[in-house]
Amino acid sequence: MVLEKVKAILAGQFDVEEDTITPETNIADDLGADSLDVVDMLMSLEDEFDVEIPDEEIEKMQTVGDVVTYIEENM
């Protein structure tokens, strides 16, 4: 459920097919996200899931799976 919502948000933001996003998808390498993209993405995710993602956690999130795990553990 969380993964599906995250995939939908990322697909819209990075203009990629939702089906191409997996938990192993690297946010920077595979989606081409720069630091501004990451901030936009996190704001969208925080709004959608009503969680706050601290800066020190952002640095640890390399893959879509990392993001999903954090959200699931902090909802």
TORFIBA-564028 format. One record per atom (N, C-alpha, C): residue number from 1; residue in one letter; chain; atom name; x, y, z. Coordinates in pm, 1 decimal. Example, Ala and Ser with C-alpha at 12.3 -4.5 7.8 and 13.67 -1.06 7.14 Angstrom:
2
<r><k>1</k><r>a</r><c>A</c><a>N</a><c1>1319.0</c1><c2>-569.0</c2><c3>780.0</c3></r>
<r><k>1</k><r>a</r><c>A</c><a>CA</a><c1>1230.0</c1><c2>-450.0</c2><c3>780.0</c3></r>
<r><k>1</k><r>a</r><c>A</c><a>C</a><c1>1320.0</c1><c2>-330.0</c2><c3>780.0</c3></r>
<r><k>2</k><r>s</r><c>A</c><a>N</a><c1>1285.0</c1><c2>-225.0</c2><c3>708.0</c3></r>
<r><k>2</k><r>s</r><c>A</c><a>CA</a><c1>1367.0</c1><c2>-106.0</c2><c3>714.0</c3></r>
<r><k>2</k><r>s</r><c>A</c><a>C</a><c1>1290.0</c1><c2>3.0</c2><c3>787.0</c3></r>
# end
This chain:
75
<r><k>1</k><r>m</r><c>A</c><a>N</a><c1>83.5</c1><c2>-120.2</c2><c3>0.0</c3></r>
<r><k>1</k><r>m</r><c>A</c><a>CA</a><c1>0.0</c1><c2>0.0</c2><c3>0.0</c3></r>
<r><k>1</k><r>m</r><c>A</c><a>C</a><c1>87.2</c1><c2>125.4</c2><c3>0.0</c3></r>
<r><k>2</k><r>v</r><c>A</c><a>N</a><c1>182.4</c1><c2>133.4</c2><c3>94.5</c3></r>
<r><k>2</k><r>v</r><c>A</c><a>CA</a><c1>271.9</c1><c2>249.1</c2><c3>98.3</c3></r>
<r><k>2</k><r>v</r><c>A</c><a>C</a><c1>355.3</c1><c2>253.1</c2><c3>-29.0</c3></r>
<r><k>3</k><r>l</r><c>A</c><a>N</a><c1>406.5</c1><c2>138.7</c2><c3>-69.3</c3></r>
<r><k>3</k><r>l</r><c>A</c><a>CA</a><c1>489.1</c1><c2>133.6</c2><c3>-190.6</c3></r>
<r><k>3</k><r>l</r><c>A</c><a>C</a><c1>411.3</c1><c2>183.3</c2><c3>-311.4</c3></r>
<r><k>4</k><r>e</r><c>A</c><a>N</a><c1>286.6</c1><c2>143.0</c2><c3>-324.6</c3></r>
<r><k>4</k><r>e</r><c>A</c><a>CA</a><c1>206.8</c1><c2>185.0</c2><c3>-439.5</c3></r>
<r><k>4</k><r>e</r><c>A</c><a>C</a><c1>186.9</c1><c2>336.4</c2><c3>-442.0</c3></r>
<r><k>5</k><r>k</r><c>A</c><a>N</a><c1>160.4</c1><c2>395.7</c2><c3>-325.9</c3></r>
<r><k>5</k><r>k</r><c>A</c><a>CA</a><c1>142.7</c1><c2>542.0</c2><c3>-319.7</c3></r>
<r><k>5</k><r>k</r><c>A</c><a>C</a><c1>273.6</c1><c2>613.9</c2><c3>-350.4</c3></r>
<r><k>6</k><r>v</r><c>A</c><a>N</a><c1>384.3</c1><c2>561.9</c2><c3>-295.7</c3></r>
<r><k>6</k><r>v</r><c>A</c><a>CA</a><c1>515.2</c1><c2>622.6</c2><c3>-321.6</c3></r>
<r><k>6</k><r>v</r><c>A</c><a>C</a><c1>547.1</c1><c2>614.5</c2><c3>-471.3</c3></r>
<r><k>7</k><r>k</r><c>A</c><a>N</a><c1>522.7</c1><c2>499.6</c2><c3>-531.0</c3></r>
<r><k>7</k><r>k</r><c>A</c><a>CA</a><c1>548.1</c1><c2>483.4</c2><c3>-674.9</c3></r>
<r><k>7</k><r>k</r><c>A</c><a>C</a><c1>465.9</c1><c2>582.8</c2><c3>-755.9</c3></r>
<r><k>8</k><r>a</r><c>A</c><a>N</a><c1>340.0</c1><c2>601.9</c2><c3>-719.5</c3></r>
<r><k>8</k><r>a</r><c>A</c><a>CA</a><c1>254.5</c1><c2>695.4</c2><c3>-792.1</c3></r>
<r><k>8</k><r>a</r><c>A</c><a>C</a><c1>308.0</c1><c2>838.2</c2><c3>-781.8</c3></r>
<r><k>9</k><r>i</r><c>A</c><a>N</a><c1>350.2</c1><c2>877.5</c2><c3>-662.0</c3></r>
<r><k>9</k><r>i</r><c>A</c><a>CA</a><c1>404.6</c1><c2>1012.5</c2><c3>-642.0</c3></r>
<r><k>9</k><r>i</r><c>A</c><a>C</a><c1>532.3</c1><c2>1030.3</c2><c3>-723.4</c3></r>
<r><k>10</k><r>l</r><c>A</c><a>N</a><c1>622.2</c1><c2>932.9</c2><c3>-716.0</c3></r>
<r><k>10</k><r>l</r><c>A</c><a>CA</a><c1>750.1</c1><c2>943.6</c2><c3>-786.9</c3></r>
<r><k>10</k><r>l</r><c>A</c><a>C</a><c1>729.9</c1><c2>940.6</c2><c3>-937.9</c3></r>
<r><k>11</k><r>a</r><c>A</c><a>N</a><c1>639.4</c1><c2>857.6</c2><c3>-985.6</c3></r>
<r><k>11</k><r>a</r><c>A</c><a>CA</a><c1>613.6</c1><c2>850.1</c2><c3>-1129.5</c3></r>
<r><k>11</k><r>a</r><c>A</c><a>C</a><c1>567.4</c1><c2>985.4</c2><c3>-1182.4</c3></r>
<r><k>12</k><r>g</r><c>A</c><a>N</a><c1>479.0</c1><c2>1050.5</c2><c3>-1106.9</c3></r>
<r><k>12</k><r>g</r><c>A</c><a>CA</a><c1>431.6</c1><c2>1181.7</c2><c3>-1147.4</c3></r>
<r><k>12</k><r>g</r><c>A</c><a>C</a><c1>539.4</c1><c2>1287.6</c2><c3>-1141.6</c3></r>
<r><k>13</k><r>q</r><c>A</c><a>N</a><c1>619.3</c1><c2>1282.5</c2><c3>-1037.2</c3></r>
<r><k>13</k><r>q</r><c>A</c><a>CA</a><c1>721.2</c1><c2>1386.3</c2><c3>-1018.6</c3></r>
<r><k>13</k><r>q</r><c>A</c><a>C</a><c1>836.7</c1><c2>1372.4</c2><c3>-1117.3</c3></r>
<r><k>14</k><r>f</r><c>A</c><a>N</a><c1>876.7</c1><c2>1249.0</c2><c3>-1144.9</c3></r>
<r><k>14</k><r>f</r><c>A</c><a>CA</a><c1>993.9</c1><c2>1228.5</c2><c3>-1230.3</c3></r>
<r><k>14</k><r>f</r><c>A</c><a>C</a><c1>958.3</c1><c2>1188.3</c2><c3>-1372.9</c3></r>
<r><k>15</k><r>d</r><c>A</c><a>N</a><c1>827.0</c1><c2>1188.9</c2><c3>-1403.1</c3></r>
<r><k>15</k><r>d</r><c>A</c><a>CA</a><c1>779.7</c1><c2>1160.2</c2><c3>-1538.4</c3></r>
<r><k>15</k><r>d</r><c>A</c><a>C</a><c1>832.1</c1><c2>1025.9</c2><c3>-1589.8</c3></r>
<r><k>16</k><r>v</r><c>A</c><a>N</a><c1>814.7</c1><c2>922.5</c2><c3>-1508.1</c3></r>
<r><k>16</k><r>v</r><c>A</c><a>CA</a><c1>851.1</c1><c2>786.2</c2><c3>-1546.7</c3></r>
<r><k>16</k><r>v</r><c>A</c><a>C</a><c1>728.9</c1><c2>696.8</c2><c3>-1528.1</c3></r>
<r><k>17</k><r>e</r><c>A</c><a>N</a><c1>731.6</c1><c2>581.9</c2><c3>-1591.1</c3></r>
<r><k>17</k><r>e</r><c>A</c><a>CA</a><c1>622.2</c1><c2>486.1</c2><c3>-1576.1</c3></r>
<r><k>17</k><r>e</r><c>A</c><a>C</a><c1>625.5</c1><c2>426.3</c2><c3>-1436.2</c3></r>
<r><k>18</k><r>e</r><c>A</c><a>N</a><c1>510.2</c1><c2>419.4</c2><c3>-1372.1</c3></r>
<r><k>18</k><r>e</r><c>A</c><a>CA</a><c1>500.1</c1><c2>364.0</c2><c3>-1237.4</c3></r>
<r><k>18</k><r>e</r><c>A</c><a>C</a><c1>554.7</c1><c2>221.4</c2><c3>-1232.1</c3></r>
<r><k>19</k><r>d</r><c>A</c><a>N</a><c1>532.4</c1><c2>145.0</c2><c3>-1338.3</c3></r>
<r><k>19</k><r>d</r><c>A</c><a>CA</a><c1>576.5</c1><c2>5.4</c2><c3>-1342.6</c3></r>
<r><k>19</k><r>d</r><c>A</c><a>C</a><c1>728.3</c1><c2>-9.5</c2><c3>-1339.2</c3></r>
<r><k>20</k><r>t</r><c>A</c><a>N</a><c1>800.4</c1><c2>96.9</c2><c3>-1375.0</c3></r>
<r><k>20</k><r>t</r><c>A</c><a>CA</a><c1>946.1</c1><c2>87.2</c2><c3>-1377.9</c3></r>
<r><k>20</k><r>t</r><c>A</c><a>C</a><c1>1008.2</c1><c2>112.0</c2><c3>-1240.4</c3></r>
<r><k>21</k><r>i</r><c>A</c><a>N</a><c1>928.8</c1><c2>156.9</c2><c3>-1145.5</c3></r>
<r><k>21</k><r>i</r><c>A</c><a>CA</a><c1>979.8</c1><c2>187.8</c2><c3>-1011.4</c3></r>
<r><k>21</k><r>i</r><c>A</c><a>C</a><c1>962.8</c1><c2>65.2</c2><c3>-921.7</c3></r>
<r><k>22</k><r>t</r><c>A</c><a>N</a><c1>1074.1</c1><c2>23.3</c2><c3>-861.9</c3></r>
<r><k>22</k><r>t</r><c>A</c><a>CA</a><c1>1072.8</c1><c2>-90.4</c2><c3>-769.5</c3></r>
<r><k>22</k><r>t</r><c>A</c><a>C</a><c1>1136.3</c1><c2>-45.7</c2><c3>-638.4</c3></r>
<r><k>23</k><r>p</r><c>A</c><a>N</a><c1>1128.2</c1><c2>-129.0</c2><c3>-534.1</c3></r>
<r><k>23</k><r>p</r><c>A</c><a>CA</a><c1>1196.7</c1><c2>-92.2</c2><c3>-408.9</c3></r>
<r><k>23</k><r>p</r><c>A</c><a>C</a><c1>1347.3</c1><c2>-73.0</c2><c3>-426.9</c3></r>
<r><k>24</k><r>e</r><c>A</c><a>N</a><c1>1404.4</c1><c2>-136.5</c2><c3>-529.0</c3></r>
<r><k>24</k><r>e</r><c>A</c><a>CA</a><c1>1548.4</c1><c2>-125.3</c2><c3>-553.0</c3></r>
<r><k>24</k><r>e</r><c>A</c><a>C</a><c1>1586.0</c1><c2>-3.1</c2><c3>-636.2</c3></r>
<r><k>25</k><r>t</r><c>A</c><a>N</a><c1>1487.7</c1><c2>69.8</c2><c3>-687.1</c3></r>
<r><k>25</k><r>t</r><c>A</c><a>CA</a><c1>1514.6</c1><c2>187.1</c2><c3>-770.3</c3></r>
<r><k>25</k><r>t</r><c>A</c><a>C</a><c1>1591.6</c1><c2>291.2</c2><c3>-689.3</c3></r>
<r><k>26</k><r>n</r><c>A</c><a>N</a><c1>1708.0</c1><c2>331.9</c2><c3>-743.9</c3></r>
<r><k>26</k><r>n</r><c>A</c><a>CA</a><c1>1789.5</c1><c2>433.8</c2><c3>-678.1</c3></r>
<r><k>26</k><r>n</r><c>A</c><a>C</a><c1>1734.5</c1><c2>571.2</c2><c3>-716.5</c3></r>
<r><k>27</k><r>i</r><c>A</c><a>N</a><c1>1705.5</c1><c2>652.4</c2><c3>-616.1</c3></r>
<r><k>27</k><r>i</r><c>A</c><a>CA</a><c1>1640.0</c1><c2>780.9</c2><c3>-639.6</c3></r>
<r><k>27</k><r>i</r><c>A</c><a>C</a><c1>1726.5</c1><c2>874.0</c2><c3>-724.8</c3></r>
<r><k>28</k><r>a</r><c>A</c><a>N</a><c1>1854.2</c1><c2>881.4</c2><c3>-693.9</c3></r>
<r><k>28</k><r>a</r><c>A</c><a>CA</a><c1>1941.8</c1><c2>971.3</c2><c3>-770.0</c3></r>
<r><k>28</k><r>a</r><c>A</c><a>C</a><c1>1981.9</c1><c2>910.7</c2><c3>-903.9</c3></r>
<r><k>29</k><r>d</r><c>A</c><a>N</a><c1>2029.7</c1><c2>786.8</c2><c3>-902.8</c3></r>
<r><k>29</k><r>d</r><c>A</c><a>CA</a><c1>2084.5</c1><c2>725.9</c2><c3>-1024.8</c3></r>
<r><k>29</k><r>d</r><c>A</c><a>C</a><c1>1976.3</c1><c2>687.3</c2><c3>-1125.3</c3></r>
<r><k>30</k><r>d</r><c>A</c><a>N</a><c1>1871.0</c1><c2>621.3</c2><c3>-1078.4</c3></r>
<r><k>30</k><r>d</r><c>A</c><a>CA</a><c1>1769.8</c1><c2>570.0</c2><c3>-1169.6</c3></r>
<r><k>30</k><r>d</r><c>A</c><a>C</a><c1>1663.7</c1><c2>673.2</c2><c3>-1207.4</c3></r>
<r><k>31</k><r>l</r><c>A</c><a>N</a><c1>1631.0</c1><c2>761.6</c2><c3>-1113.7</c3></r>
<r><k>31</k><r>l</r><c>A</c><a>CA</a><c1>1527.7</c1><c2>861.8</c2><c3>-1140.7</c3></r>
<r><k>31</k><r>l</r><c>A</c><a>C</a><c1>1586.4</c1><c2>997.4</c2><c3>-1179.9</c3></r>
<r><k>32</k><r>g</r><c>A</c><a>N</a><c1>1717.8</c1><c2>1013.1</c2><c3>-1162.4</c3></r>
<r><k>32</k><r>g</r><c>A</c><a>CA</a><c1>1783.1</c1><c2>1137.7</c2><c3>-1200.3</c3></r>
<r><k>32</k><r>g</r><c>A</c><a>C</a><c1>1753.3</c1><c2>1253.9</c2><c3>-1107.4</c3></r>
<r><k>33</k><r>a</r><c>A</c><a>N</a><c1>1723.0</c1><c2>1223.6</c2><c3>-981.7</c3></r>
<r><k>33</k><r>a</r><c>A</c><a>CA</a><c1>1686.2</c1><c2>1328.3</c2><c3>-886.4</c3></r>
<r><k>33</k><r>a</r><c>A</c><a>C</a><c1>1808.2</c1><c2>1406.5</c2><c3>-840.5</c3></r>
<r><k>34</k><r>d</r><c>A</c><a>N</a><c1>1796.6</c1><c2>1538.7</c2><c3>-844.6</c3></r>
<r><k>34</k><r>d</r><c>A</c><a>CA</a><c1>1899.0</c1><c2>1621.8</c2><c3>-781.6</c3></r>
<r><k>34</k><r>d</r><c>A</c><a>C</a><c1>1846.7</c1><c2>1664.4</c2><c3>-644.6</c3></r>
<r><k>35</k><r>s</r><c>A</c><a>N</a><c1>1923.5</c1><c2>1743.8</c2><c3>-573.1</c3></r>
<r><k>35</k><r>s</r><c>A</c><a>CA</a><c1>1885.2</c1><c2>1777.4</c2><c3>-436.0</c3></r>
<r><k>35</k><r>s</r><c>A</c><a>C</a><c1>1752.3</c1><c2>1851.7</c2><c3>-428.9</c3></r>
<r><k>36</k><r>l</r><c>A</c><a>N</a><c1>1724.3</c1><c2>1934.5</c2><c3>-526.9</c3></r>
<r><k>36</k><r>l</r><c>A</c><a>CA</a><c1>1596.4</c1><c2>2006.4</c2><c3>-529.7</c3></r>
<r><k>36</k><r>l</r><c>A</c><a>C</a><c1>1480.0</c1><c2>1910.0</c2><c3>-553.3</c3></r>
<r><k>37</k><r>d</r><c>A</c><a>N</a><c1>1501.7</c1><c2>1813.6</c2><c3>-643.5</c3></r>
<r><k>37</k><r>d</r><c>A</c><a>CA</a><c1>1399.5</c1><c2>1711.3</c2><c3>-668.4</c3></r>
<r><k>37</k><r>d</r><c>A</c><a>C</a><c1>1369.8</c1><c2>1632.3</c2><c3>-541.2</c3></r>
<r><k>38</k><r>v</r><c>A</c><a>N</a><c1>1475.5</c1><c2>1599.8</c2><c3>-466.8</c3></r>
<r><k>38</k><r>v</r><c>A</c><a>CA</a><c1>1458.6</c1><c2>1521.7</c2><c3>-343.6</c3></r>
<r><k>38</k><r>v</r><c>A</c><a>C</a><c1>1375.5</c1><c2>1600.7</c2><c3>-242.3</c3></r>
<r><k>39</k><r>v</r><c>A</c><a>N</a><c1>1401.6</c1><c2>1730.1</c2><c3>-229.6</c3></r>
<r><k>39</k><r>v</r><c>A</c><a>CA</a><c1>1324.6</c1><c2>1813.4</c2><c3>-137.2</c3></r>
<r><k>39</k><r>v</r><c>A</c><a>C</a><c1>1177.6</c1><c2>1815.5</c2><c3>-178.8</c3></r>
<r><k>40</k><r>d</r><c>A</c><a>N</a><c1>1151.1</c1><c2>1835.1</c2><c3>-306.8</c3></r>
<r><k>40</k><r>d</r><c>A</c><a>CA</a><c1>1012.6</c1><c2>1834.4</c2><c3>-356.9</c3></r>
<r><k>40</k><r>d</r><c>A</c><a>C</a><c1>945.6</c1><c2>1700.2</c2><c3>-329.8</c3></r>
<r><k>41</k><r>m</r><c>A</c><a>N</a><c1>1018.7</c1><c2>1591.7</c2><c3>-356.5</c3></r>
<r><k>41</k><r>m</r><c>A</c><a>CA</a><c1>965.8</c1><c2>1458.0</c2><c3>-335.5</c3></r>
<r><k>41</k><r>m</r><c>A</c><a>C</a><c1>930.5</c1><c2>1437.1</c2><c3>-188.7</c3></r>
<r><k>42</k><r>l</r><c>A</c><a>N</a><c1>1021.3</c1><c2>1477.0</c2><c3>-100.9</c3></r>
<r><k>42</k><r>l</r><c>A</c><a>CA</a><c1>997.3</c1><c2>1455.5</c2><c3>42.0</c3></r>
<r><k>42</k><r>l</r><c>A</c><a>C</a><c1>880.6</c1><c2>1539.0</c2><c3>92.5</c3></r>
<r><k>43</k><r>m</r><c>A</c><a>N</a><c1>864.6</c1><c2>1659.8</c2><c3>41.3</c3></r>
<r><k>43</k><r>m</r><c>A</c><a>CA</a><c1>750.5</c1><c2>1741.5</c2><c3>82.3</c3></r>
<r><k>43</k><r>m</r><c>A</c><a>C</a><c1>620.3</c1><c2>1673.9</c2><c3>40.1</c3></r>
<r><k>44</k><r>s</r><c>A</c><a>N</a><c1>618.9</c1><c2>1619.1</c2><c3>-80.0</c3></r>
<r><k>44</k><r>s</r><c>A</c><a>CA</a><c1>499.8</c1><c2>1547.3</c2><c3>-127.0</c3></r>
<r><k>44</k><r>s</r><c>A</c><a>C</a><c1>470.9</c1><c2>1425.4</c2><c3>-40.7</c3></r>
<r><k>45</k><r>l</r><c>A</c><a>N</a><c1>575.4</c1><c2>1351.1</c2><c3>-7.7</c3></r>
<r><k>45</k><r>l</r><c>A</c><a>CA</a><c1>558.2</c1><c2>1230.6</c2><c3>74.2</c3></r>
<r><k>45</k><r>l</r><c>A</c><a>C</a><c1>513.9</c1><c2>1265.5</c2><c3>215.9</c3></r>
<r><k>46</k><r>e</r><c>A</c><a>N</a><c1>571.7</c1><c2>1371.6</c2><c3>272.0</c3></r>
<r><k>46</k><r>e</r><c>A</c><a>CA</a><c1>531.9</c1><c2>1413.9</c2><c3>406.8</c3></r>
<r><k>46</k><r>e</r><c>A</c><a>C</a><c1>384.7</c1><c2>1452.9</c2><c3>410.0</c3></r>
<r><k>47</k><r>d</r><c>A</c><a>N</a><c1>339.2</c1><c2>1524.1</c2><c3>306.5</c3></r>
<r><k>47</k><r>d</r><c>A</c><a>CA</a><c1>198.1</c1><c2>1563.0</c2><c3>299.2</c3></r>
<r><k>47</k><r>d</r><c>A</c><a>C</a><c1>107.9</c1><c2>1441.1</c2><c3>283.6</c3></r>
<r><k>48</k><r>e</r><c>A</c><a>N</a><c1>146.5</c1><c2>1350.5</c2><c3>194.5</c3></r>
<r><k>48</k><r>e</r><c>A</c><a>CA</a><c1>63.8</c1><c2>1233.2</c2><c3>164.5</c3></r>
<r><k>48</k><r>e</r><c>A</c><a>C</a><c1>50.2</c1><c2>1140.0</c2><c3>284.9</c3></r>
<r><k>49</k><r>f</r><c>A</c><a>N</a><c1>161.0</c1><c2>1118.7</c2><c3>356.6</c3></r>
<r><k>49</k><r>f</r><c>A</c><a>CA</a><c1>161.4</c1><c2>1019.4</c2><c3>464.3</c3></r>
<r><k>49</k><r>f</r><c>A</c><a>C</a><c1>158.0</c1><c2>1081.8</c2><c3>603.9</c3></r>
<r><k>50</k><r>d</r><c>A</c><a>N</a><c1>155.4</c1><c2>1214.4</c2><c3>610.2</c3></r>
<r><k>50</k><r>d</r><c>A</c><a>CA</a><c1>151.4</c1><c2>1285.1</c2><c3>737.8</c3></r>
<r><k>50</k><r>d</r><c>A</c><a>C</a><c1>264.3</c1><c2>1241.5</c2><c3>831.3</c3></r>
<r><k>51</k><r>v</r><c>A</c><a>N</a><c1>385.9</c1><c2>1239.6</c2><c3>775.8</c3></r>
<r><k>51</k><r>v</r><c>A</c><a>CA</a><c1>505.9</c1><c2>1209.9</c2><c3>853.8</c3></r>
<r><k>51</k><r>v</r><c>A</c><a>C</a><c1>605.2</c1><c2>1322.9</c2><c3>832.9</c3></r>
<r><k>52</k><r>e</r><c>A</c><a>N</a><c1>697.4</c1><c2>1336.1</c2><c3>925.9</c3></r>
<r><k>52</k><r>e</r><c>A</c><a>CA</a><c1>805.7</c1><c2>1432.8</c2><c3>908.7</c3></r>
<r><k>52</k><r>e</r><c>A</c><a>C</a><c1>933.6</c1><c2>1354.7</c2><c3>888.3</c3></r>
<r><k>53</k><r>i</r><c>A</c><a>N</a><c1>1007.7</c1><c2>1390.3</c2><c3>784.5</c3></r>
<r><k>53</k><r>i</r><c>A</c><a>CA</a><c1>1131.2</c1><c2>1320.3</c2><c3>753.0</c3></r>
<r><k>53</k><r>i</r><c>A</c><a>C</a><c1>1247.6</c1><c2>1415.3</c2><c3>781.6</c3></r>
<r><k>54</k><r>p</r><c>A</c><a>N</a><c1>1321.2</c1><c2>1391.4</c2><c3>891.5</c3></r>
<r><k>54</k><r>p</r><c>A</c><a>CA</a><c1>1432.2</c1><c2>1480.5</c2><c3>927.9</c3></r>
<r><k>54</k><r>p</r><c>A</c><a>C</a><c1>1547.4</c1><c2>1473.8</c2><c3>826.7</c3></r>
<r><k>55</k><r>d</r><c>A</c><a>N</a><c1>1622.9</c1><c2>1582.1</c2><c3>818.7</c3></r>
<r><k>55</k><r>d</r><c>A</c><a>CA</a><c1>1733.6</c1><c2>1590.2</c2><c3>723.0</c3></r>
<r><k>55</k><r>d</r><c>A</c><a>C</a><c1>1831.3</c1><c2>1474.5</c2><c3>736.9</c3></r>
<r><k>56</k><r>e</r><c>A</c><a>N</a><c1>1862.2</c1><c2>1433.5</c2><c3>859.8</c3></r>
<r><k>56</k><r>e</r><c>A</c><a>CA</a><c1>1959.7</c1><c2>1325.3</c2><c3>877.5</c3></r>
<r><k>56</k><r>e</r><c>A</c><a>C</a><c1>1908.5</c1><c2>1191.9</c2><c3>822.4</c3></r>
<r><k>57</k><r>e</r><c>A</c><a>N</a><c1>1776.8</c1><c2>1176.2</c2><c3>816.5</c3></r>
<r><k>57</k><r>e</r><c>A</c><a>CA</a><c1>1719.0</c1><c2>1054.6</c2><c3>758.4</c3></r>
<r><k>57</k><r>e</r><c>A</c><a>C</a><c1>1721.8</c1><c2>1060.6</c2><c3>606.0</c3></r>
<r><k>58</k><r>i</r><c>A</c><a>N</a><c1>1704.0</c1><c2>1179.5</c2><c3>552.4</c3></r>
<r><k>58</k><r>i</r><c>A</c><a>CA</a><c1>1702.9</c1><c2>1196.8</c2><c3>406.7</c3></r>
<r><k>58</k><r>i</r><c>A</c><a>C</a><c1>1833.4</c1><c2>1145.7</c2><c3>346.7</c3></r>
<r><k>59</k><r>e</r><c>A</c><a>N</a><c1>1944.9</c1><c2>1175.6</c2><c3>413.9</c3></r>
<r><k>59</k><r>e</r><c>A</c><a>CA</a><c1>2076.0</c1><c2>1136.9</c2><c3>363.1</c3></r>
<r><k>59</k><r>e</r><c>A</c><a>C</a><c1>2091.9</c1><c2>985.5</c2><c3>356.1</c3></r>
<r><k>60</k><r>k</r><c>A</c><a>N</a><c1>2017.0</c1><c2>911.9</c2><c3>438.3</c3></r>
<r><k>60</k><r>k</r><c>A</c><a>CA</a><c1>2027.0</c1><c2>765.3</c2><c3>441.2</c3></r>
<r><k>60</k><r>k</r><c>A</c><a>C</a><c1>1941.1</c1><c2>700.0</c2><c3>333.0</c3></r>
<r><k>61</k><r>m</r><c>A</c><a>N</a><c1>1849.4</c1><c2>775.1</c2><c3>276.4</c3></r>
<r><k>61</k><r>m</r><c>A</c><a>CA</a><c1>1755.0</c1><c2>719.1</c2><c3>180.3</c3></r>
<r><k>61</k><r>m</r><c>A</c><a>C</a><c1>1812.7</c1><c2>722.9</c2><c3>39.1</c3></r>
<r><k>62</k><r>q</r><c>A</c><a>N</a><c1>1854.5</c1><c2>607.4</c2><c3>-7.8</c3></r>
<r><k>62</k><r>q</r><c>A</c><a>CA</a><c1>1911.3</c1><c2>597.2</c2><c3>-141.7</c3></r>
<r><k>62</k><r>q</r><c>A</c><a>C</a><c1>1813.6</c1><c2>536.7</c2><c3>-240.8</c3></r>
<r><k>63</k><r>t</r><c>A</c><a>N</a><c1>1728.1</c1><c2>446.2</c2><c3>-191.3</c3></r>
<r><k>63</k><r>t</r><c>A</c><a>CA</a><c1>1637.1</c1><c2>374.4</c2><c3>-280.9</c3></r>
<r><k>63</k><r>t</r><c>A</c><a>C</a><c1>1491.9</c1><c2>400.9</c2><c3>-242.0</c3></r>
<r><k>64</k><r>v</r><c>A</c><a>N</a><c1>1402.2</c1><c2>364.2</c2><c3>-332.3</c3></r>
<r><k>64</k><r>v</r><c>A</c><a>CA</a><c1>1258.7</c1><c2>374.6</c2><c3>-304.6</c3></r>
<r><k>64</k><r>v</r><c>A</c><a>C</a><c1>1223.6</c1><c2>289.1</c2><c3>-183.1</c3></r>
<r><k>65</k><r>g</r><c>A</c><a>N</a><c1>1286.5</c1><c2>172.4</c2><c3>-172.6</c3></r>
<r><k>65</k><r>g</r><c>A</c><a>CA</a><c1>1262.7</c1><c2>84.6</c2><c3>-58.3</c3></r>
<r><k>65</k><r>g</r><c>A</c><a>C</a><c1>1300.2</c1><c2>150.2</c2><c3>73.9</c3></r>
<r><k>66</k><r>d</r><c>A</c><a>N</a><c1>1408.8</c1><c2>227.3</c2><c3>75.4</c3></r>
<r><k>66</k><r>d</r><c>A</c><a>CA</a><c1>1449.6</c1><c2>299.7</c2><c3>196.6</c3></r>
<r><k>66</k><r>d</r><c>A</c><a>C</a><c1>1340.2</c1><c2>397.7</c2><c3>238.6</c3></r>
<r><k>67</k><r>v</r><c>A</c><a>N</a><c1>1284.2</c1><c2>466.8</c2><c3>141.9</c3></r>
<r><k>67</k><r>v</r><c>A</c><a>CA</a><c1>1178.3</c1><c2>564.8</c2><c3>169.0</c3></r>
<r><k>67</k><r>v</r><c>A</c><a>C</a><c1>1054.5</c1><c2>494.1</c2><c3>224.1</c3></r>
<r><k>68</k><r>v</r><c>A</c><a>N</a><c1>1014.4</c1><c2>385.8</c2><c3>159.2</c3></r>
<r><k>68</k><r>v</r><c>A</c><a>CA</a><c1>895.7</c1><c2>310.6</c2><c3>202.2</c3></r>
<r><k>68</k><r>v</r><c>A</c><a>C</a><c1>915.5</c1><c2>257.8</c2><c3>343.7</c3></r>
<r><k>69</k><r>t</r><c>A</c><a>N</a><c1>1031.7</c1><c2>202.0</c2><c3>372.7</c3></r>
<r><k>69</k><r>t</r><c>A</c><a>CA</a><c1>1059.6</c1><c2>148.5</c2><c3>506.6</c3></r>
<r><k>69</k><r>t</r><c>A</c><a>C</a><c1>1048.2</c1><c2>257.3</c2><c3>611.8</c3></r>
<r><k>70</k><r>y</r><c>A</c><a>N</a><c1>1106.8</c1><c2>374.3</c2><c3>583.6</c3></r>
<r><k>70</k><r>y</r><c>A</c><a>CA</a><c1>1100.2</c1><c2>484.4</c2><c3>680.0</c3></r>
<r><k>70</k><r>y</r><c>A</c><a>C</a><c1>955.6</c1><c2>525.2</c2><c3>705.3</c3></r>
<r><k>71</k><r>i</r><c>A</c><a>N</a><c1>879.1</c1><c2>540.9</c2><c3>599.1</c3></r>
<r><k>71</k><r>i</r><c>A</c><a>CA</a><c1>739.1</c1><c2>582.8</c2><c3>614.3</c3></r>
<r><k>71</k><r>i</r><c>A</c><a>C</a><c1>660.9</c1><c2>479.8</c2><c3>694.8</c3></r>
<r><k>72</k><r>e</r><c>A</c><a>N</a><c1>677.2</c1><c2>352.2</c2><c3>660.8</c3></r>
<r><k>72</k><r>e</r><c>A</c><a>CA</a><c1>603.1</c1><c2>247.2</c2><c3>732.1</c3></r>
<r><k>72</k><r>e</r><c>A</c><a>C</a><c1>637.7</c1><c2>244.8</c2><c3>880.3</c3></r>
<r><k>73</k><r>e</r><c>A</c><a>N</a><c1>763.8</c1><c2>270.9</c2><c3>912.5</c3></r>
<r><k>73</k><r>e</r><c>A</c><a>CA</a><c1>806.9</c1><c2>267.2</c2><c3>1053.2</c3></r>
<r><k>73</k><r>e</r><c>A</c><a>C</a><c1>766.3</c1><c2>392.6</c2><c3>1131.0</c3></r>
<r><k>74</k><r>n</r><c>A</c><a>N</a><c1>730.5</c1><c2>498.8</c2><c3>1060.1</c3></r>
<r><k>74</k><r>n</r><c>A</c><a>CA</a><c1>703.5</c1><c2>627.0</c2><c3>1128.6</c3></r>
<r><k>74</k><r>n</r><c>A</c><a>C</a><c1>563.6</c1><c2>682.0</c2><c3>1106.6</c3></r>
<r><k>75</k><r>m</r><c>A</c><a>N</a><c1>474.4</c1><c2>601.6</c2><c3>1052.3</c3></r>
<r><k>75</k><r>m</r><c>A</c><a>CA</a><c1>336.6</c1><c2>647.6</c2><c3>1030.4</c3></r>
<r><k>75</k><r>m</r><c>A</c><a>C</a><c1>259.7</c1><c2>644.6</c2><c3>1160.4</c3></r>
# end
